[in-house]
Amino acid sequence: MKKRIKGQTSALVFSTFAMIISFAVWSVIAPIATDIQELYDLSELQKSLLVVTPVILGSIMRIPMGVLTDQHGGKKVYTLTMLALVLPMFAAGFTTSYSILLFFTFLIGMAGTTFAIAVTYVTRWFSPEKQGLALGITGMGNLGTAVASFTVPSIYSNFGLEWVYWTFAIAIGMMACMFWLGTKELPKPKQVNTLKQSMSVITLRQTWVLSLFYFLTFGGFIAFSLYLPAIVQETYGFSAVHAGFIVAGFVVVATCIRPLGGYLADVFKPLRVLKWLFVGIIVFASFMAFTGSSFPLFSLSCAVMAALLGAGNGAVFKLVPEVSPINTGAVTGIVSAVGGIGGFFPPVALGVIKGMTGGYGFGFLLLAVFTAGCLLVIPYISRTRNIKEAHIMY
């Protein structure tokens, strides 16, 4: 028993820290996107593509990586994924072409798959009644985005763009070694599901409802984290370092409040919690659309939005392991992949909107409209009388 508890602790601690480093790698472009735009003379759309390109691979590949973790164990898959990131990070440091940088940035997106790996790995170590807290702590690996916001602008200013990539290449390589040495692997289940069996969860309504909600909450979190530096620099004239501190604050609030969202989902009906969170997002997204000229009002709205999105992440993901306990990796992969893709479209849309209108207000209104659509889904799901769905949703 003591041995298993020790294994639980190391799995939780090392998974969380490994995800912090991995998410810092995943977010390495955003804090200096405006500087790279000037360096390569990029358009708004080209800059937006560079920022969101890692999100594509990091989101889509969460599905197979979650399944692979179910089949082969988190220790192996997590370690190999981190080691595989070292090469594109080092190579990006030697790049002088936008197109080649875009290619390596795409490969760096694999860092985003560590979310599915970590959740699947940690879930197996904890009993269902303790998974909420454990997954809430694991989810704090999102702080890696804040780490990038704090450190990347300073590294860029003092040592140049190449050392931004090389610094994090060294960090992710060291973390991979520490993770391998510091964690254990649980014995494989007696029966390991095939890929076809694992992917049977795509037929469950719960999978897609949670995916829609996570598309909003986590996708919104990623979109703000990636594009907020550019918005703050361009709208209010802050430096990259100052903007990085502001964005780091957003990430810290959204991440630290995530366990509270899971706790509220434990105490109250999850859909009720999400309903009020969605109402809040609609209100403050609309408010941000019309108060962009005032930094104090905009920053206050950002802080509240961070809390709403972060709590929403916790409330949604508390339900994920319950959809199919034997296929947690597949459900985690699908839901988190859709959530990650939710972080791809808003930055691209914001880039297009900025180019067409000269501002970002219309983009925030689109967020309010999409959230209203999610809000309309809740009463429909609430009327579902299937016993299993009622258990999952309530």
VORO-520360 format. One record per residue (C-alpha): residue in one letter; y, z, x negated. Coordinates in steps of 0.5 Angstrom, whole numbers, padded with zeros to 4 digits, always signed. Layout:
// residues N
aYZX/...
END
This chain:
// residues 394
m+0000+0000+0000/k+0005+0002-0006/k+0003-0005-0009/r+0005-0009-0003/i+0011-0005-0002/k+0013-0006-0009/g+0011-0014-0008/q+0016-0014-0002/t+0022-0011-0006/s+0021-0016-0011/a+0020-0022-0007/l+0026-0020-0003/v+0031-0018-0009/f+0029-0024-0013/s+0029-0029-0007/t+0036-0027-0005/f+0039-0027-0012/a+0035-0034-0013/m+0038-0037-0007/i+0045-0034-0009/i+0045-0038-0016/s+0042-0044-0012/f+0047-0044-0007/a+0052-0044-0012/v+0049-0050-0015/w+0049-0053-0008/s+0057-0052-0007/v+0059-0054-0014/i+0063-0060-0012/a+0067-0057-0006/p+0072-0052-0010/i+0074-0058-0015/a+0074-0064-0010/t+0081-0065-0010/d+0081-0065-0018/i+0075-0070-0018/q+0079-0074-0013/e+0085-0075-0018/l+0080-0076-0024/y+0077-0082-0021/d+0082-0084-0016/l+0078-0083-0010/s+0080-0085-0003/e+0079-0079+0002/l+0073-0082+0005/q+0070-0082-0002/k+0072-0075-0003/s+0069-0073+0003/l+0062-0077+0001/l+0062-0073-0005/v+0063-0066-0002/v+0058-0067+0003/t+0052-0072-0001/p+0048-0065-0003/v+0048-0063+0004/i+0044-0069+0006/l+0038-0068+0001/g+0039-0061+0002/s+0038-0061+0009/i+0033-0066+0010/m+0028-0064+0005/r+0028-0057+0008/i+0022-0059+0013/p+0017-0061+0007/m+0019-0056+0003/g+0018-0050+0008/v+0011-0053+0010/l+0010-0054+0002/t+0011-0046+0002/d+0007-0045+0007/q+0001-0049+0004/h+0002-0047-0003/g+0006-0040-0004/g+0013-0039-0005/k+0013-0037-0012/k+0011-0043-0014/v+0015-0048-0010/y+0021-0044-0011/t+0020-0044-0019/l+0019-0051-0019/t+0025-0053-0015/m+0030-0049-0019/l+0027-0052-0025/a+0028-0059-0022/l+0035-0058-0021/v+0036-0057-0029/l+0036-0064-0030/p+0041-0067-0025/m+0046-0062-0027/f+0046-0063-0034/a+0046-0071-0033/a+0052-0070-0029/g+0056-0067-0034/f+0055-0073-0038/t+0057-0078-0032/t+0064-0082-0033/s+0063-0086-0026/y+0064-0084-0019/s+0057-0088-0017/i+0053-0085-0022/l+0056-0078-0020/l+0055-0079-0013/f+0047-0080-0015/f+0046-0074-0019/t+0050-0070-0014/f+0045-0073-0009/l+0039-0070-0013/i+0043-0063-0014/g+0042-0063-0006/m+0035-0060-0007/a+0038-0053-0008/g+0040-0053-0001/t+0032-0053+0000/t+0032-0046-0003/f+0034-0043+0004/a+0027-0045+0008/i+0023-0043+0002/a+0026-0036+0001/v+0026-0035+0009/t+0018-0037+0009/y+0016-0033+0003/v+0020-0027+0005/t+0017-0027+0012/r+0010-0027+0010/w+0011-0020+0006/f+0014-0017+0012/s+0011-0015+0019/p+0015-0018+0025/e+0019-0011+0027/k+0022-0011+0020/q+0023-0019+0019/g+0030-0019+0022/l+0033-0014+0017/a+0029-0017+0011/l+0031-0024+0013/g+0038-0022+0014/i+0039-0020+0007/t+0035-0026+0005/g+0041-0030+0008/m+0046-0027+0004/g+0044-0032-0001/n+0049-0036+0002/l+0054-0032-0002/g+0053-0037-0007/t+0058-0041-0004/a+0063-0036-0005/v+0060-0035-0013/a+0062-0043-0013/s+0069-0042-0010/f+0070-0036-0015/t+0068-0039-0022/v+0068-0047-0021/p+0076-0048-0021/s+0076-0043-0027/i+0071-0046-0031/y+0074-0053-0030/s+0081-0051-0032/n+0079-0048-0038/f+0073-0052-0041/g+0073-0058-0037/l+0068-0062-0031/e+0062-0062-0036/w+0062-0055-0037/v+0062-0054-0029/y+0055-0057-0029/w+0052-0055-0036/t+0054-0047-0034/f+0050-0048-0027/a+0044-0052-0030/i+0043-0046-0035/a+0044-0041-0030/i+0039-0044-0025/g+0034-0045-0031/m+0034-0038-0033/m+0034-0036-0025/a+0027-0040-0025/c+0024-0036-0031/m+0026-0029-0028/f+0024-0031-0021/w+0017-0033-0024/l+0016-0027-0028/g+0019-0022-0023/t+0015-0024-0017/k+0008-0024-0014/e+0004-0029-0009/l+0001-0027-0003/p-0007-0029-0002/k-0007-0036+0001/p-0009-0035+0009/k-0016-0036+0010/q-0014-0043+0014/v-0008-0047+0012/n-0005-0052+0017/t-0005-0059+0015/l+0002-0062+0016/k+0000-0065+0022/q-0002-0058+0025/s+0005-0055+0022/m+0009-0061+0025/s+0006-0059+0032/v+0012-0055+0033/i+0017-0061+0034/t+0014-0061+0041/l+0016-0054+0043/r+0023-0053+0046/q+0025-0047+0043/t+0025-0051+0036/w+0030-0056+0039/v+0034-0051+0042/l+0035-0046+0036/s+0036-0053+0032/l+0042-0055+0036/f+0045-0048+0036/y+0044-0047+0028/f+0047-0054+0028/l+0053-0051+0031/t+0053-0044+0027/f+0051-0046+0020/g+0053-0053+0020/g+0060-0050+0022/f+0059-0045+0016/i+0058-0050+0011/a+0063-0055+0014/f+0068-0050+0013/s+0066-0048+0006/l+0066-0055+0003/y+0072-0057+0006/l+0077-0051+0007/p+0079-0052-0001/a+0081-0059+0000/i+0085-0057+0007/v+0088-0051+0004/q+0090-0055-0002/e+0093-0061+0001/t+0096-0057+0007/y+0099-0051+0004/g+0100-0053-0003/f+0095-0048-0007/s+0092-0049-0013/a+0085-0050-0014/v+0084-0043-0016/h+0088-0040-0011/a+0084-0044-0006/g+0077-0042-0009/f+0079-0035-0007/i+0081-0036+0000/v+0075-0040+0001/a+0070-0034-0002/g+0073-0029+0002/f+0071-0034+0008/v+0064-0034+0005/v+0064-0027+0004/v+0066-0025+0011/a+0061-0030+0014/t+0055-0028+0010/c+0056-0020+0010/i+0056-0020+0018/r+0050-0025+0019/p+0045-0018+0019/l+0050-0016+0024/g+0049-0022+0029/g+0041-0021+0028/y+0042-0013+0030/l+0046-0015+0036/a+0041-0020+0038/d+0035-0014+0037/v+0039-0010+0042/f+0042-0015+0047/k+0039-0021+0050/p+0040-0026+0044/l+0043-0032+0049/r+0048-0027+0051/v+0050-0025+0044/l+0051-0033+0043/k+0055-0034+0049/w+0060-0029+0047/l+0060-0032+0040/f+0061-0039+0043/v+0067-0037+0047/g+0070-0034+0041/i+0069-0041+0037/i+0072-0045+0043/v+0078-0041+0043/f+0079-0040+0036/a+0078-0047+0034/s+0083-0049+0039/f+0088-0044+0036/m+0087-0047+0029/a+0088-0054+0032/f+0095-0052+0034/t+0097-0047+0029/g+0096-0051+0022/s+0103-0051+0020/s+0103-0043+0019/f+0099-0041+0014/p+0098-0033+0016/l+0096-0036+0023/f+0091-0041+0020/s+0088-0036+0015/l+0087-0030+0021/s+0084-0036+0025/c+0079-0037+0019/a+0077-0030+0018/v+0075-0029+0026/m+0072-0036+0025/a+0068-0034+0019/a+0066-0027+0023/l+0064-0031+0029/l+0060-0037+0025/g+0056-0032+0021/a+0054-0027+0027/g+0052-0033+0030/n+0047-0035+0024/g+0044-0028+0025/a+0043-0028+0032/v+0040-0035+0032/f+0035-0034+0026/k+0033-0028+0028/l+0029-0032+0033/v+0026-0037+0029/p+0020-0033+0026/e+0018-0032+0033/v+0017-0039+0035/s+0011-0040+0032/p+0009-0034+0027/i+0003-0039+0023/n+0008-0044+0022/t+0014-0041+0020/g+0015-0046+0014/a+0016-0052+0019/v+0020-0048+0024/t+0025-0046+0019/g+0025-0052+0016/i+0027-0056+0022/v+0032-0051+0024/s+0035-0050+0018/a+0035-0058+0016/v+0039-0059+0023/g+0044-0054+0021/g+0045-0057+0014/i+0046-0063+0017/g+0051-0060+0022/g+0055-0059+0015/f+0055-0066+0014/f+0058-0069+0019/p+0065-0065+0020/p+0067-0066+0013/v+0066-0074+0014/a+0070-0073+0020/l+0075-0069+0018/g+0076-0074+0012/v+0077-0080+0017/i+0081-0076+0022/k+0086-0074+0016/g+0086-0081+0014/m+0088-0084+0021/t+0093-0078+0023/g+0095-0075+0017/g+0092-0068+0019/y+0086-0064+0021/g+0088-0061+0028/f+0084-0066+0032/g+0078-0064+0028/f+0078-0057+0030/l+0079-0060+0037/l+0072-0063+0037/l+0069-0057+0034/a+0071-0053+0041/v+0069-0059+0045/f+0062-0059+0041/t+0061-0051+0042/a+0063-0052+0050/g+0057-0057+0050/c+0052-0052+0047/l+0055-0046+0052/l+0053-0051+0057/v+0046-0051+0055/i+0045-0043+0055/p+0045-0043+0063/y+0040-0049+0063/i+0035-0045+0058/s+0036-0038+0062/r+0033-0041+0068/t+0027-0043+0064/r+0021-0039+0067/n+0016-0041+0062/i+0013-0034+0059/k+0013-0036+0052/e+0020-0039+0052/a+0023-0033+0056/h+0020-0028+0051/i+0023-0032+0045/m+0030-0033+0048/y+0031-0026+0051/
END
